[in-house]
Amino acid sequence: MAEGQKIGQLLDSLGVTVDLDEGDMPVDAHVLIKVVKADGQVSLVKGVSESLDWISSLGMLTAALHIENNGYADARDKE
C-alpha cells in the first residue's frame, strides 16, 4: 500500500467545495474517497487531519449520516 499523501490538489481537481462564512476557521477534516483500482476494483479510503481524535471523527461521521438522511437546518435560521 502506498504511503499517505497530501490530497489538497486531488480534492480541488474533483471539484470539492464547502460553504464557509467569512471568519469561519476550519479546524479538522474527515475525508472519504471512492477509488477505482487499476484492476477495476472499487474501494473507499479515509483521510483525516492530523489533529482529529477518534471521538471527534466518530462524531463527524455520525453528524454527516444524520445530515445526509434528514437534511440540515441551522437553528439560527428559525429565529
PEURUR-V892122 format. One record per helix or strand of 2 or more residues. SS is the DSSP state (2 for helix, 1 for strand). FROM is the first residue (numbers start at 1). TO is the last residue. If there is no record, write none. Layout:
<<SS;FROM;TO> <SS;FROM;TO>>
This chain:
<<2;8;13> <1;30;36> <1;42;48> <2;54;70> <2;75;78>>
